[in-house]
Amino acid sequence: MSLFKHRWSTLFHGSLWIGLVLFSAPALAVTFGDHWDLGGAVRVRVDDESRRDVHKVGLDTVMLSARYTSDSWIGAARYRFYGAEYPYQYVPHFGDIRFMEYAWIGYRFDSRRQLQLGLNQVPFGLQPLYSSTFWETLGNVVGMEDVSMLGGKYIQDAGDWNIQAGYYARQAWPGHGTSRGSTYSVVVTPADPGVVGGTHNVERDLFVGRLTHKTRLGGWTGEAGLSLLTSGLYNYDTRRYGRRNAYAVHYAASKNGWSTKLQYARQQMAPRNPDGEQTISVGGYDGTFNLATRGNFYAGDLSYRFGDSYLGGWIKDLSFYSSYSMYEKSNPAFRDSQRFILGTSFSVKFLSVYLEWLNGRNDPYIGGGSYAQSLAAGGIDRWRGKFYLNVGYYF
């Protein structure tokens, strides 16, 4: 089939999926009680990458969520379902891949102090995400961004200061899939049998602290912060404990519709592998791959959000953004990994839309290089790109 036919086929099937979501969305909304908010999301995705002849449209995700809020008690949970559609076409049924994103309960001592227990987000660096993008930065795949683990954290506001401190005993319990990496978050995971050079570690007893201060510079208001993290790495082969240490500094601010996010982080892992400690296996989203144990992480994000609505209120929350991230590996023989994203997001009535041009270099998720080795020694050391569209109804 020619590229022209591929693109028309992609457009037709994408329109069909989006039409189905539009037709069914109003009936999906659910309300329950004074304190409970029950909901979820249905999302459709379009992947278009001419270099690898990838022109796919399909159901991306179904999510079910619950949130509880009262004067003192709070809590939230979300469960995700995938499968049968690209890139999970290797399983026969939708829902064959599924896992918990988060599930925690909390207590508010007052308006400034709270405690959260369960599967909750590790407070490291920019929160809740390192960029404005849908696809997230390389911080996600090196185990820093959008990571939830089993434990507890304490949060306190003290004037212009915010303090968060947490202890996490272990990563999330496994979900259901075809891989040992059957979790939402990318975490240290024993490698699947097919991963060349894979290791067999798990992370235990993670301690983390995050301190931020509100900033006001030249009309830009935001925060600057410092994060510290340390944990144990247990190797099943040697039955010995190694160590993970990381720190990050970040800055986030906004002014007149403009927003920026900046972060630098240093990660050092010393696993007790039988064959040295240059790489460690991590996993998530039904896959495992190798990661360079030592490196510097950089991320920068710039966005602009329009305050107006358009077409009689049908289109609103329009924003444009760009994001760059890099994992600079300490081993001189390893090739650095980079990711660059240009995109726009907006709402069409009750639909949330993200359209992004994704570019990766030695990136396991972009460009069709070596999934297992891109974040370790490297994969395809050239920039590769693709277009990505995600349309979701959140209820």
Order of alpha helices (4+ residues) and beta strands (2+ residues): alpha-beta-beta-beta-beta-beta-alpha-beta-beta-beta-beta-beta-beta-beta-beta-beta-beta-beta-beta-beta-beta
